[in-house]
Amino acid sequence: MYRVWDFITNYSILLITGALTALLWANIDPKSYDALVHLVLIDDFFIGHAHEHDGHIVRTLTLHYLVNDVLMAFFFAIAAKEVWEAVILKNGSLRGKKAATPLIATLGGMIGPITVYLGVAYVMGSTTFNAVANGWAVPTATDIAFSYLVGRLIFGAGHPAVRFLLLLAIADDAAGLIILAVFYPTGDLALQWLGLSVGAALAAFFFFNYLPRRLDRGDQLRKNSTWVRKKLGFWPYLIAGCLSWYGFQEAGLHPSLGLLPVIPAIPHADRAFGIFAAAEEHLQDLLNHCEHLLEHPVEVILFFFGLLNAGVQFGAIGDATWLVLAGLMIGKPFGVLLFGYFGAHILKLGLPAGMRTVDLFIIGCVAAIGFTVSLFIAAVAFEPGPVQDAAKMGALFSFGAAIVSYIAGILLRVEKKEF
């Protein structure tokens, strides 16, 4: 049984509070809000926004950079942990045939929004298309926490469609991380710096994970592994994470993804109970321990993320707003339905027992809630200004997908299954 209500309360309340505060603040006193977002913490620092000064590149650490590029790395690390579990563990939810149809549906849930977004933008004319084209990835995102909550409300906790939705959302997160890394670099690429990231992760894995276990072969007490765990804990991996983060920044990739190479290096139990599962609190491996240590700090980080990114004036609604909404509300449901149908019936991979083909459409409607990741992509896809604000408004309005999903569930006669 998933403790989804506890998770949603912990994970989402502060994020929503931050976003609503930002909306009110930006519309009541935009000047002071803008001053907060661009507040300079340290000038001419070794991390921060890069800009040219007196002929050489310097970095300025602003509050926005601290939250979006430094602290949000912990949020994406937690997301990457769930993806890693789903892919690598024997009972991982994205392994084997059971994941085939959700993965194909996920592909449709990304191609559909991109097609609608760029297609409608093209029809609107070259001026609009050129202005918004770089935001094609904004409507591909799925906010896993909110979509999971809405999915449970519509289908019930015991419906197989909820599990299908989770698989789709996890795969969507994985694809989103790849898109951010590949298509939205933060500067000129200097990929040689990735050697620092990979080297730090490999060194942490070899010296503090593999080698102690190797030395403990045949020793039931596992003295070396126990000593490393008790005496060193997460510190070697935190140091490796800092080095990896810096490598991403200098490589020109988005540094918020800088902790990802270190996640596979951290010792992990050979089992997982599923995303949001309360039982994972009782696993004593270091990766789960780190996740639970980060739980409350990440809640606070998400508050500031909402506060610093959702502050757009209502007058900012524009073409990008409607394009993001069209991609999410039209492209996502029909993409999931068409590709899911292809996988389930044309390729004969099937659907989970008790799930109807039409449920794919409802799942697509639920997955159209972009919010957190859509806001993040909008912030990196566009320079600050009217187009970025309009795209962010579209991400915020994607909450309307919850209402659409609920109505679709009624019209398509979903039978809720609580257990």
N, C-alpha and C positions, 0 to 999 in steps of 0.2 A: 504494500500500500504506500503510495506517495503522499508525503505531507506537503501537498502543493499549497495549501492555504498559508501555512507558516512560511514557506519559501517566498510566495508572492508578497506577503506582508513585509517580510524582511528586505527582499530584493527591490521591490517596486515602489513602496510608499515614499521613500526618500527621493527616488528618481522623479516620480510624478510631482512631488512637492517642489523640487528644484525647478522643474520645467514650468510649472504653473507660476511660481514666484518670478521666474525670468520673463514670462509673457506679460505679467502685470507690470513688472518693473520697467521693461522696455517700452511699454505703451504709456506709462505714467510719466517717467523721467528718463528718456532715452540717453541723454548726455551722461548722467551718472552711471547708468548701466554700461554704456560703452567704455567709460573710464575704468570700471571694474574689470571688464573682459580683457582690456589691454593694459592692465596694471603691470608695470615693470617691477619685477622683484630684484633682479640682479642684472646689471648692464655689463657687456663685454665679458661673458661667462663662457665656459667650455661646453655648455649645452644651452639650447634655446633656438629661437628663430634666427636663421642666418641672413645677414644683410651686409652690403658693402659699405665700408667706412674708411676714408682716406686711402683708398686703393687696395685695401685688404678686407677679407671676410671676417666679421665678428658675429657673435651670437648674443642675443638678448633673451634672458629668461623672463617670460611674462607668466601671469597667472593662468592664462588660457593654455600656453604651452605646457606648463607644469601639469595641468589636469589632463589635457587631451593626449599629449605625447609621452608623458612620464607615468603618471598615476594610472591612466587607463590601460597601461600594459598589464597590470594585475587583473583587470577584468578580462582581457583577452587571454591571459594565461589560464584562468578558470575555464573559459570556453574551450580552449585548446586541450585542457585536461579531459574534458568530457568527450571531445572528438577522439583523442588518443585512446581512451578506454574503449570507445565504441568500435574502433578499427583494429586494435592490436590484441585485446584480450580474447580468450577462447569463447567466452559467452558474450562478446561485444555485440551490440545491436546493429552494427554496420558490417558484420561479417557474414559471408555465405549467402545462400539463395534468399533467405528471409528479408535481406536488405535490398534485393535487386529492384523490385517494383518501386519502393520508396525512393531509391536513388535515381531511377529513370524519371519519376514524378518530380523530383527535385530539379533535375535538368530542365524539365518543362516549366517549372516554377521560376526559372531564371531566364530562359529564352523568351517565354511569353512576355514578361514585363519589359525586357529590353526591346523586343520587337514593337510592342505597342508604344513605348516611350519614344523611340527613334522614329517609328513610322508616322505617328501623329505629329511629331516635331517637324518632320520633312514636309508633310502636307501643309503645315502652318507657314512654310516659307523659309528661305535660306537664312534670313536674319535671325529668326527664332532658332532654327536648327543649329547654327554656328554658336549661338549664345549658350545653348543648353546641352549640346551633344556630349560634353565631358561628364555629365551627370547620369549617364546611362545605367550605372550600377546602383544608383540610389534606390530604385524600386525593386531591386532583386532581393533585398534583405527581409528576414523574418525575425521578429522579436520573440525569442524562444519562450521567455517566461510568460508574457502576456498571451501569446498564442496558445500555450499549454493551458492556461487558466480558462480561456474562452472555449477551447476544445472540450474541456471537462464539463463546463456548464451546458454545452450543447449536446454532447454525446453521452455524458455520464462517465464516471471513473472506470467502469469495467468494459467500455466499448473498445473493440480492436482499432477503431479509427483514431483513438487517442494515441495509441502506441505508434501507429503509422505516422501521425502528425509529428510525434517526437523524433522519429527517425528522419523524417523530412527536414525538420528544423535543425537537427544536429548536422546533417549533411549540408544544409544551407549555410550554417555558420562556418563550416570548413571551407566551402567555396568562397564565402565572403572574405575570409582571411587571405586566401590565395589572390583574390581580386585586388584587395588593398595592397598587398605586397608587390604584385606585378604591374598593375595599371595606374597606381597612384603614388609614385615615388615623390619624396619631399624635396628633391633637388637633383643636381647632376649625379648620375649613377657612378659610383666608385666601388664596384662589386668586390674588389680585393679586400675591402674591409670586412666582408662576410667571413673571411678566414678567421678573424678574431672571434666572431660569434660561434662559428662551427668549432673552432679550436677550444674555446672555453667550455662548450657543452660536452665535447668529447673528453676533455681532461677531467671534468667533474664526474662524468660517467665512469671513466676508467679508474681513477684513483679512489673514489668514494662510493662506488656502487659495484662495479665488476670485480676489482681487485680484492676487496674484503671478502666478497662471496667466494672468489676463487681460492683464497687462503683458508676459507672455512670448510672446504670440501672434506667430508668425512668427520667433521666436528659438529656434533648435535647441539652443542652449546653456542655455536656461532660467535665465538669471542670477538673476532675482528669486526664483524658486521655490527655487533651489539655496541662495541666501543665507539665506532664511527657514529652510530645513531645517537647514542647517549651524550657523547662528548662534543661532537661537531654539529649534530642536528642538520638544520637547513642552511647553515651559514656557507658551506662550500658552494651550494647551488645558488644562493643569493648573490655571492660574489661573481659566480659565472654568469648569472643573469644580468648583473650590472655591466659586465664586459660585453655580453652579447647585445644588450640594449645600445651601448655606445657604438658597437660595430654597425648596427642597423642605421643609427643616425648618420654616421660618417659615410655609409654606403649609399645614402640617398633614399633608402627605403623608410617607410613610416615606422618611427621608433616604437610606437605603441605595440608593435608586433615583435619587439626585440626579445621578449622572454620565451617565445615559442620554441626555439631550438633546444632550450634547457629542459623543457617539460619531459621529453622522452628519457632524459638522463636520470631523473629522480626515481628512486626505488618505489615500486608499486606492487600491491598485492595482485595475485593472479586471478582475481575475480572483481566484478563490479555489480552492484545491484541496480544500476540504472540511474539516469539523471534525476536529481532531486530526491533520491531515495534516503530515507532517514537511517536505514541500516548502515550506510557508509560511515556514519559517525562512529561506529564501533570498530572500523578497520584501523589498524595501528600502523599501516605502512606510511612512509614519509610523505608521499604525494597527497594522500587523503588528509593527512595531518596538516600539511601546508594549506590545502584548500580551506579547511575549517578555520585555520588561523586568519586567512584572508577574508572570510565571510563578512564580518562586520566592517573592517576597513573599506572593503569594496562598496558596501552600501553607502558609506559616507562619500566615497569617490564619485559614485553615480549621482548623488545629490548635486555635487559641484559640477559634474558633467552636464546635467540637466540645466543647472543655473547658468552656466557659461555658454551653452549652445542653443537653448530653446528660446532665447530672448529676441523674438522677431516682432516687428510691429504689424498689426493687422492689415495695415495698408500695403504690406509687402506681398500680399497675394498676387501672383502673376502667372505667366505661362508655365513656368517650371512647377508651380504648385499643382496645376491640373494635369501636367504630364506625369508627375510622380504618382498622383492619385490614380490616373488612368492605368499606368503600368502595374500598380499594386492591385487595384480593385477589379480590373478587367484582365490584364495579362496574366496575373498570378493564378486566379481560379481556373481560367480556360487552359492555361499552360499545364497546370497540374492534372486537370481532367484528361486532356488529350494525350499527354505523354504517359500518364498512369494507365489509361485505357490501352495504349499501345503495348506497354510492358505486361499488363495483366492478361490481355486477351489475344493480341497479335503475336507477341512472343511467348504467350502461354505461361507466364511466370506466376500468374494468379494473384489473388488478394487474400488477406487474412480471413479465416473463417468468421462469418458473421458480419462481414463488411460488404456493402453494396458498391457497385460502380459509381452510382450517383453521389456517394459519400465523398468521392474524390473532389467533386466540385466544392462541397462544403469545406473540406480540408483546405482547399486552395483559397477560399474566402477567409478562413481563419488565419492562414499563413500570410495574408496580405497586411497584417499588422506589422509595419516596419519599425517604427519608433526608434529605439535605441541605436541600432546599427545603421538605419537609414539616416538618422541625424548625423552620425559620425561620418558616413561616406559623403554626405552633402557638405560637411565642413571641410573635407579634404579635396573634393572634386571641384569646388568653385572658390575663387577668391572672395574675400569678404565684400559684400555688396548686395544689390537688389536680387540678383539671380540666386545667390546662395540663400538669402532670406526666404525667397519664394519656394525654393526646394525644401528648406527646413519646414516651412509651413505645410507642405505636402506630407512630409514625414509625420508631423504632429496630427494632421487630419486623418492619417491612416487608422487612427483609433475607430473611425467610422466603420471599418471592416468588421468590428465586433458586432455591431447592430445588423449589418448586412448578413453576417454569418448566422446570427440568431434567427432572422426572418427566413433565410434559406433553409435552415434546419426544420422550421415549422412547415414551410411549403412542401418540402421534400420528405416530410413525415419521418424524421429520425426517431427511432425508438431508443430512448435513453437506457443505458445499462450501467447501473451503479456498482455492481459487483460481478 
